[in-house]
Amino acid sequence: MRLDQGLRRTRGKEPSACTPTGHVPSSSSPPTAAGWSVNAGSRLLADLADATGLTGAFSNALRRLRPRGTGHDPRRVAVDRAVMLADGDEAIGDLALLRDQPAISGTVASTPTAWWVPAATDAPARSALRAARATARETAWMQAAESRAGIPAARAAGRDLPGLVLDLDATLVTCHSEKEQAAATYKHGFGYHPLLCFLDNTGEALVGLLRPGNAGANTAADHITVLDNALAQIPDAHRHGAEILIRADSAGSAKAFLAHIRALRHHGVQTSFSVGHAVTAPVRQAIRALPPQVWHPALEQDGTQRASADVAELTGMVDLAGCPEGTPGRRSGRGWRAATCGRECRPVRDR
């Protein structure tokens, strides 16, 4: 969604939900030649937070951190930190870039205050912040529906995919010194191993789970937690009214996680999955047994032919005991990488 679209007021919203905090100067006046800044666009993110009601909702979630109403507003600290990260900065000290431009960013908290707010945010407050983000996202999606065709479709093999596509994946964050929960990683590094979920349709980061560096890659409980929190971020009309495809690499092939995805159908969420699968000896044997005439050229995401790769059906040739009923197998990618999918199975091999 474009930022200028997000700044429009939503019909039917209470005015208080979209009222700016007053700590940020107005952006309605065009800047003078001497007032241009390379960070002016980041100001629109703060305006978007105000327009969608996110800033006001953050105020309710963090109200008890400011019992006497004195000091810097925690909601503005939360928004400024988000703007800082979206602007490409990485450390809390980088808030100085916003702080040094009061004409654009208004009053920005000091570095010690910016440290204190997240440190004082406990589990109930984090839950309230997640609910605030979900409410603001619903407002933004309503704006998108009013201004254009709505949420765009995700694409694969040059075609639009129906419904929503959620991508779960873990990443490694390197730490160069001892930090809380930092640990050795499976790639012989040191740091964190967070698990993230993105909405492929829009590129939105729905949820992230901070984990120590030695956290397991295929921990079913972590995948279930991230998925459930991600689904809670999707507005009800889409969560219960659209098909939802969950994609993951082989770390998402834990049978408990797949069973959870299938069980969501009993709660009115039309979920399916496409996840990686370990290449065992039986899988390798089944692929090698396929005759040449069943292979077809594989396609890239944009629909162009993939170099040196073919695709073929493998359903019924691999034992997937323990997976949810009706789960066929899919082989994808280069080399001997394999995957299972809740809809169909198609192995891919290098030519």
C-alpha positions as CSV (number, residue, x, y, z in Angstrom):
1,M,0.0,0.0,0.0
2,R,1.4,3.4,-0.9
3,L,1.9,5.8,2.0
4,D,-0.3,8.5,0.6
5,Q,-3.1,6.0,0.4
6,G,-2.6,5.0,4.0
7,L,-2.9,8.7,5.1
8,R,-6.5,8.9,4.1
9,R,-9.1,8.7,6.9
10,T,-11.1,5.5,7.0
11,R,-14.8,5.9,6.7
12,G,-16.6,4.9,9.9
13,K,-13.4,5.2,12.1
14,E,-13.7,7.1,15.4
15,P,-11.8,10.4,15.0
16,S,-9.8,9.7,18.2
17,A,-8.3,6.6,16.6
18,C,-6.6,8.7,13.9
19,T,-5.6,11.8,15.9
20,P,-1.9,12.5,15.7
21,T,0.0,12.6,18.9
22,G,1.0,16.3,18.7
23,H,4.7,15.5,19.2
24,V,5.4,15.5,15.4
25,P,5.2,18.7,13.3
26,S,2.7,19.0,10.5
27,S,3.8,17.6,7.1
28,S,1.1,19.4,5.1
29,S,3.4,22.4,4.3
30,P,5.9,21.9,1.4
31,P,9.5,22.2,2.5
32,T,11.7,25.1,1.4
33,A,14.8,24.5,-0.7
34,A,16.8,24.7,2.5
35,G,14.6,22.2,4.3
36,W,15.0,19.1,2.1
37,S,16.2,16.0,3.9
38,V,17.1,12.5,2.7
39,N,15.0,11.2,5.6
40,A,11.9,13.1,4.8
41,G,10.1,10.0,3.6
42,S,10.5,8.3,7.0
43,R,8.2,11.0,8.4
44,L,5.4,9.6,6.2
45,L,5.8,6.3,8.1
46,A,5.0,8.2,11.4
47,D,2.1,9.9,9.7
48,L,0.8,6.5,8.5
49,A,1.0,5.1,12.1
50,D,-1.1,8.0,13.2
51,A,-3.6,7.7,10.3
52,T,-4.2,4.0,10.8
53,G,-4.6,4.4,14.6
54,L,-1.5,2.5,15.4
55,T,0.0,5.3,17.5
56,G,-3.1,5.7,19.6
57,A,-3.4,1.9,20.1
58,F,0.2,1.8,21.2
59,S,-0.7,4.4,23.8
60,N,-3.3,2.1,25.3
61,A,-0.9,-0.9,25.2
62,L,1.9,1.0,27.0
63,R,-0.2,3.3,29.2
64,R,1.0,1.8,32.5
65,L,4.6,2.6,31.6
66,R,3.7,6.2,32.0
67,P,1.4,6.3,35.1
68,R,1.8,10.0,35.9
69,G,1.7,11.1,32.3
70,T,5.2,12.6,32.5
71,G,8.3,11.9,30.5
72,H,8.5,10.9,26.9
73,D,5.4,9.1,25.6
74,P,6.1,5.4,25.2
75,R,3.8,5.1,22.1
76,R,6.0,7.7,20.3
77,V,9.1,5.8,21.3
78,A,7.6,2.6,19.8
79,V,6.7,4.4,16.6
80,D,10.1,6.2,16.3
81,R,11.9,2.8,16.8
82,A,9.8,1.3,14.0
83,V,10.5,4.2,11.7
84,M,14.2,4.0,12.5
85,L,14.3,0.3,11.5
86,A,12.3,0.9,8.3
87,D,14.8,3.6,7.5
88,G,17.6,1.0,7.4
89,D,19.1,1.7,10.8
90,E,20.0,-1.2,13.1
91,A,20.9,0.1,16.6
92,I,19.0,2.2,19.1
93,G,21.8,4.7,19.0
94,D,20.7,5.3,15.4
95,L,17.7,7.2,16.7
96,A,20.1,10.2,16.8
97,L,19.4,10.6,13.0
98,L,15.8,11.3,13.7
99,R,16.5,13.3,16.9
100,D,18.8,15.6,14.9
101,Q,15.9,16.6,12.6
102,P,13.2,17.9,14.8
103,A,11.5,19.8,12.0
104,I,10.7,16.4,10.4
105,S,10.6,13.9,13.3
106,G,9.5,16.2,16.2
107,T,10.7,15.3,19.7
108,V,12.5,12.0,19.7
109,A,13.4,10.1,22.9
110,S,17.0,9.9,24.2
111,T,18.9,6.7,23.8
112,P,18.4,5.7,27.5
113,T,14.7,6.2,27.2
114,A,14.5,4.3,24.0
115,W,16.3,1.4,25.8
116,W,14.0,1.6,28.8
117,V,10.6,1.3,27.0
118,P,11.2,-2.1,25.4
119,A,13.0,-3.3,28.6
120,A,9.8,-2.5,30.6
121,T,7.5,-4.1,28.0
122,D,6.4,-7.4,29.5
123,A,4.4,-10.3,28.0
124,P,0.9,-8.7,28.5
125,A,2.1,-5.4,26.9
126,R,3.6,-7.3,23.9
127,S,0.3,-9.1,23.4
128,A,-1.5,-5.7,23.5
129,L,1.0,-4.3,20.9
130,R,0.4,-7.3,18.6
131,A,-3.4,-6.6,18.9
132,A,-2.7,-2.9,18.1
133,R,-0.8,-3.9,15.0
134,A,-3.6,-6.2,13.8
135,T,-6.2,-3.4,14.2
136,A,-4.0,-0.9,12.3
137,R,-3.4,-3.5,9.6
138,E,-7.1,-4.0,9.2
139,T,-7.5,-0.2,8.7
140,A,-4.7,-0.1,6.2
141,W,-6.2,-3.0,4.2
142,M,-9.6,-1.3,4.2
143,Q,-7.9,1.7,2.7
144,A,-6.3,-0.5,0.1
145,A,-9.7,-2.0,-0.8
146,E,-11.2,1.5,-1.2
147,S,-8.4,2.9,-3.3
148,R,-7.6,0.0,-5.6
149,A,-8.2,-3.6,-6.2
150,G,-7.3,-4.6,-2.7
151,I,-4.6,-7.0,-1.6
152,P,-2.5,-8.1,-4.6
153,A,-2.2,-11.8,-5.5
154,A,1.1,-13.7,-4.9
155,R,2.6,-15.1,-8.0
156,A,4.2,-18.4,-8.9
157,A,5.2,-19.9,-12.3
158,G,3.9,-16.7,-13.9
159,R,0.4,-17.1,-12.5
160,D,-1.6,-15.5,-9.7
161,L,-2.1,-17.7,-6.6
162,P,-5.5,-17.6,-5.0
163,G,-5.9,-16.1,-1.5
164,L,-3.0,-15.3,0.8
165,V,0.5,-16.8,0.9
166,L,2.5,-16.9,4.2
167,D,6.2,-17.6,4.2
168,L,7.9,-18.9,7.3
169,D,11.6,-18.9,7.5
170,A,14.4,-18.6,10.1
171,T,17.5,-16.4,9.8
172,L,20.7,-16.0,11.6
173,V,21.7,-12.7,13.2
174,T,25.3,-12.4,14.1
175,C,26.4,-10.9,17.5
176,H,30.0,-9.7,17.9
177,S,29.8,-9.7,21.7
178,E,28.0,-11.5,24.5
179,K,24.3,-10.5,24.5
180,E,21.3,-11.9,26.2
181,Q,20.2,-15.2,24.7
182,A,23.0,-15.1,22.1
183,A,24.4,-18.5,21.5
184,A,26.4,-20.6,19.0
185,T,24.5,-21.3,15.7
186,Y,24.5,-24.4,13.5
187,K,26.6,-22.6,11.0
188,H,29.4,-22.2,13.6
189,G,28.6,-18.5,14.2
190,F,27.3,-16.7,17.3
191,G,24.1,-14.8,17.7
192,Y,20.3,-15.3,17.3
193,H,18.1,-17.6,15.3
194,P,14.8,-15.8,15.0
195,L,11.8,-17.3,13.1
196,L,9.9,-14.9,10.9
197,C,6.7,-14.9,8.9
198,F,6.0,-12.6,5.9
199,L,2.9,-12.2,3.7
200,D,4.1,-12.8,0.2
201,N,1.2,-10.8,-1.3
202,T,2.3,-7.5,0.1
203,G,5.7,-8.2,1.6
204,E,4.5,-7.3,5.1
205,A,6.4,-8.7,8.1
206,L,3.6,-10.3,10.1
207,V,5.4,-11.6,13.1
208,G,8.9,-12.7,14.4
209,L,9.9,-14.9,17.2
210,L,13.3,-14.0,18.8
211,R,15.2,-17.2,19.6
212,P,18.7,-18.0,20.8
213,G,21.3,-19.0,18.3
214,N,21.2,-22.7,19.2
215,A,17.4,-22.9,18.7
216,G,16.3,-25.9,16.6
217,A,15.6,-25.2,13.0
218,N,12.6,-27.5,12.7
219,T,11.0,-27.0,16.2
220,A,7.3,-27.6,15.6
221,A,6.2,-25.6,18.7
222,D,8.0,-22.5,17.4
223,H,6.5,-22.8,13.9
224,I,3.0,-23.2,15.4
225,T,3.5,-20.1,17.7
226,V,4.7,-18.0,14.7
227,L,1.9,-19.2,12.4
228,D,-0.8,-18.6,15.0
229,N,0.5,-15.1,15.7
230,A,0.7,-14.4,12.0
231,L,-2.8,-15.5,11.4
232,A,-4.0,-13.3,14.2
233,Q,-2.5,-10.3,12.3
234,I,-4.7,-11.0,9.2
235,P,-8.1,-9.2,9.3
236,D,-11.0,-11.6,10.0
237,A,-12.6,-11.1,6.5
238,H,-9.4,-12.5,4.9
239,R,-8.5,-15.0,7.6
240,H,-11.8,-16.8,7.4
241,G,-12.8,-15.8,3.8
242,A,-9.7,-16.6,1.7
243,E,-7.5,-19.6,1.0
244,I,-4.2,-19.4,2.9
245,L,-1.1,-21.2,1.7
246,I,1.7,-21.7,4.3
247,R,5.1,-22.1,2.7
248,A,8.4,-23.2,4.5
249,D,11.6,-25.0,3.8
250,S,12.4,-28.4,5.2
251,A,12.5,-26.9,8.7
252,G,8.7,-26.6,8.4
253,S,8.2,-30.3,7.6
254,A,7.7,-31.4,11.3
255,K,4.6,-33.6,11.3
256,A,3.1,-31.8,14.4
257,F,3.3,-28.5,12.5
258,L,1.7,-30.0,9.4
259,A,-1.1,-31.5,11.5
260,H,-1.7,-28.2,13.1
261,I,-2.0,-26.5,9.7
262,R,-4.5,-29.1,8.6
263,A,-6.4,-28.8,11.9
264,L,-7.0,-25.1,11.4
265,R,-9.6,-26.0,8.7
266,H,-11.8,-27.1,11.5
267,H,-11.8,-23.5,12.8
268,G,-12.9,-22.0,9.5
269,V,-9.4,-21.2,8.2
270,Q,-8.8,-22.7,4.8
271,T,-5.1,-23.6,5.1
272,S,-2.8,-25.7,2.9
273,F,0.9,-26.1,3.0
274,S,4.0,-26.4,0.8
275,V,7.0,-27.3,2.8
276,G,10.5,-28.8,2.2
277,H,11.2,-32.4,2.9
278,A,14.4,-34.2,3.6
279,V,15.8,-36.2,0.7
280,T,16.0,-39.7,2.1
281,A,17.2,-42.8,0.2
282,P,13.7,-43.8,-0.8
283,V,13.0,-40.4,-2.2
284,R,16.2,-40.4,-4.2
285,Q,15.3,-43.9,-5.5
286,A,11.8,-42.8,-6.5
287,I,13.2,-39.8,-8.4
288,R,15.7,-41.9,-10.3
289,A,13.0,-44.4,-11.2
290,L,10.9,-41.8,-13.1
291,P,11.0,-42.3,-16.9
292,P,12.3,-39.4,-19.0
293,Q,9.0,-38.7,-20.7
294,V,7.3,-37.6,-17.5
295,W,9.6,-34.7,-16.9
296,H,8.7,-31.2,-18.0
297,P,10.6,-27.8,-18.0
298,A,10.4,-26.1,-14.6
299,L,9.4,-22.5,-14.4
300,E,10.7,-19.5,-12.4
301,Q,8.4,-17.4,-10.3
302,D,7.8,-14.9,-13.2
303,G,6.9,-17.8,-15.5
304,T,10.1,-17.9,-17.5
305,Q,11.7,-21.3,-18.0
306,R,14.2,-22.2,-15.3
307,A,17.7,-23.1,-16.5
308,S,18.7,-26.7,-16.3
309,A,15.7,-27.9,-14.3
310,D,12.7,-30.2,-14.9
311,V,9.5,-31.0,-13.0
312,A,7.7,-34.3,-12.7
313,E,4.9,-35.9,-10.6
314,L,6.0,-38.1,-7.7
315,T,2.7,-38.7,-5.9
316,G,2.2,-42.2,-4.7
317,M,5.9,-43.2,-5.0
318,V,7.1,-41.9,-1.6
319,D,5.9,-43.1,1.8
320,L,4.8,-40.1,3.9
321,A,3.6,-42.0,6.9
322,G,2.7,-39.7,9.8
323,C,1.9,-36.7,7.6
324,P,-1.7,-35.4,7.6
325,E,-4.0,-37.6,5.5
326,G,-4.0,-36.7,1.9
327,T,-0.5,-35.2,1.8
328,P,1.2,-35.9,-1.4
329,G,4.9,-35.2,-2.1
330,R,6.5,-32.5,-4.2
331,R,10.1,-32.2,-5.3
332,S,11.4,-28.7,-6.1
333,G,14.6,-26.8,-6.5
334,R,18.0,-27.8,-7.8
335,G,20.0,-30.9,-7.1
336,W,18.4,-33.4,-4.8
337,R,16.3,-31.1,-2.7
338,A,12.8,-32.4,-2.0
339,A,9.5,-31.0,-0.6
340,T,5.9,-32.0,0.3
341,C,2.9,-30.1,-0.5
342,G,-0.7,-30.2,0.7
343,R,-2.1,-30.0,-2.8
344,E,0.1,-31.9,-5.2
345,C,3.6,-33.3,-5.7
346,R,6.1,-32.5,-8.4
347,P,9.8,-33.4,-8.2
348,V,12.4,-31.3,-9.9
349,R,15.8,-32.5,-11.0
350,D,18.9,-30.8,-12.6
351,R,19.4,-31.6,-16.2
